[in-house]
């Protein structure tokens, strides 16, 4: 009876995922095996030529840029989020709520508006650039916009909450007296954090890495607005093929590759957690 109840409760979520994720993703993958049409749609028949064009050498720099940008964003977000989550669980309840509210508030603002705000700040006549110039931090002719540094900065800013929140959820369940016990047994502060706290929030770290990495892989708005032509990511190429060139099969092939890049890390993580769970039971 309980198994039947669980199935009934899961059906709405499964139906939602099937209609709005699985079927569209399947259509995108199927479109990648169709030839392109001169009118911008898909031609008749099936072919592997579209997938062969994706493997061209001129896409390799874009793929590499997408991977290292996503990895760098993930590393920076997790590095910043770890001390934030650690201190969130140690402050008073009132301060904790206020800090969590400040972390969540950016989600209440339109994403495009936030990106444009950074574009205005990094503009040669923007507030941030002018402040750095007057402070002698950068030269007057320094260009803080339209480069990889600007893209990485805005990527970290926009995806940082996706790292803080799962780490905070894991840190909240951690027994903080264990750190005091480690200190009493002779461990220094850094050793206690590295040997006790980090393993204790390991699931939060894995979740934060997956969320930030997956969200960054498909990013195209930030490189489009604050990056230059040399800072394009794979999402920008998909947009160009879909709207600029009107080559939907080619855009679908790129999107299918990106989908695999997203699903493979998630699948490997799920298998790793399942293996760890079996080891814990045995």
N, C-alpha and C positions, 0 to 999 in steps of 0.2 A: 504493500500500500504506500509506504514512504517512497519507494522507487518511482511509483507512478506519479506521486505528488511532485517529486523533484523534476520529472520529465515535463509535466504540465507547466511548472513554473519556469522552466528553461525554454520552452517553445517560443514565447514572444521574442526573446533575445536571439535565438537561432534564426527565426524568421527575418528579423531585422538585419542580421549579419548576412543572411543568404540573399536578400533582395537588394540591399544597398552596398554590399561589399563583394561577396563571392560571384554573383552574376555579372556585375560590371567589370570585375577583374578578369573573369573568363572571357568576356566580350573583347576586352583590350588585348588579351593574349591571342585570341583568335584573329583579330584584325591584323596582328603582326605577320600572319601567314598569307595575307592577301596582297595582290599587286596594287600599286597606286594607280589612281585614275586621274586623267587630265583635269577633271572638274573638281578635284579635291577630295573625292571620296575613295572608296575601295573598288578595285576592278573585279572582273570575273575570275574565277578559278583560285588556285592556291599555289604558293611559291615560297621558296626559301631565300630568294634574292634579297628581300627586305631585311632579313636577319643578317645576311652577309654584308650588307652595306653598313650595318651597325658596327661590325668588327673592323671597319677601316681604321687606318693608323691615325687619322686626324682626330678621332674621338678619344684616343688614349690620354692626351693631356687633360681633356675635360673630365674624364673618368677619374684620373689621378687627383686632379684638383678637388673634385667632389669628395673623394675618400679622405684626403688629408685634411680638408676643411672640416668635415664632419668629425673626424677623429680628434682634431685639435680643439674643436668646440666642446666635444664631450669631455676631454681631459680637463680643460679649463673650468667648465661648469661644475664638474664633480669636485675638483680641487677647491673651488670657492664654496661649494655647498656643504662640504664636510664640516668645516669649523662653524658655519652658520647653523647647521642642524645640531651640532654639539652644544652650542650656547643657547639655542632655542629651548632645549629641554631642561636647562639649568636656571633660566631666569624665572622671575615671579609670573604667576598666571596672567596678571593684567598686562605686563610687558609682552608676554608671549603672544597674547591675542592681538595686540597692537602690531607687533612685528609680522605676524602671519597675515594680518590685513594688508600691510604695506607690500608684502610679497604677492598677494592675490590681486591687489588693485589694478596693476597693469593689464590683467586679463579683461577688465571692464572697459578698456579703451580699445578702439579699433586698431587692428594690427597695422594697417596701412598708415594710419595717422602716426603711430609710434615710429615707424620706419622713416617717414617724412620728417618727423621731429629730429631724428638723428642726422638726417641729410642736411637740415638747416643748421644744426650745431656744428657739423663738420665742414660746412661750406667755408671758403676762404674769408667770407665776411660774417661768418656765424659767430655766435657768442663764445662757444668753446674754443674755436681757433683763435679768435682775437684775444681771449684770456691767456692762452698759452703763449702767444706772440708777445704780449705785454709782460708776461712773467719771464721771458727769456728762455722758455722751455724749447720752443721751436723757432726756426727762422721765419722771416716775413713771407718768403716765397714757398714755404712748406705747403704741400698738398696733402691734406688729411682725408680727402674724399677721392673716390674712384680708384681705390687700390685694395689689395688683399687684406691689409690691416684694418681698413674700415669695415670690410665685409665680416671679418672675424670678430671685431668688436661688437657689431650689431647682432651677429649670430649668438654670441655669448649672452648679451643683454636679453634677447627675446626668449632664449631657451633656458636661462638660469632657473626660473621657477620650476621647470620640469625636473630639475635635479634636486632642488631644495625640498620639495614636498615629499617625494618618496623616501628621501634620506631622513627627513624629520619623522615620518611615520615609523621607520625602522628604529630610529634613535629613541622615540618615545616608549617603545616596548623594551628597550635595553635596561637592564638593572644597573643603574649608575653606581651603587655601592661596590660593585665588582672592581671598579677602578680604585676605590679606596683600599680594597683588600689587596690588590696588586701592589699599591704603594707601600702598604704595611709589610708586604713580603720582600721589599727591597727593590722593586722595579721603579725606574725613573718615570717622569711624566710622559716623555716621548715613547718609552718602551711600553708603558701601560696602555697608551692610546693605540700603538701599533699592534700589540700582542693581545689586547683584550677588547678594546672598543671597536676597532675596524673589523675584526672577524664577527663581532656581535651584530654589526649593521651590514653584513655582507650582502644580504638580499636587497637591502635598500640601494646599495652601490650598483648592483647588477641591474636593478629596475631603472635607476637613474641613467645609467649608461645606455640602456636600450632605448629609453624614451627620447633622450637627447640625440643620439646617433640617428635613429630612424626619422625623427622630425627634421633633422638637418639635411639628410640625404636628398629629400625631395624639395628643398628650398629653392625658390627662383625669384621671389620678390626682392629679397635683400640684395643679392648680387645685381639685380636689375637696377635698383635705385641708388645704391651707395658704392657699387663696384664699377670697374671699367670693362672694356671689351675683353681684356685678358683675364678677367676674374669670373667668367661664366662657369656655371655649374651645369650638371646634367639636366636639371629642371628647366634651365633657360633654353637648352637645345630642344627639349620636348615642346616648350611653348612656341619656339620659332617654327618647328616643323608642323605643328598643329594649326597655328593661326597665320604665320607669315608665309610659309611655303604651301600651306593647305595640303600637306602630305600626311594624311591620317595613318596609313599603314606604317610609315617610318616613325612617326611620333608614338604609335602603339608599340613598336618594337623597342624603342628606347624606354618607354614606360614599363614594358614587361621586364626588361633587364633591371630597372630600378626596383620593381616589385620583388624580383628574386633577391636582390641585395638587401631588401628589408625583411623578407620572410625567412631567409636562411639564418641570420643571427638570432631571430626570435625562436626558430625551430631548434637550433643548437642549444640555446639557453634552456628551453623547455626540456630537452633530452638530458642536459646536464643536471637540472634540478631533479628530474625523475630518478636519475642514477644516484644522486646524493641522497634522495629520500629512501631508496632501496637499501643503500649502505647503512643509513641510520637505523632502519628497521632490523636489518640483520645483525 
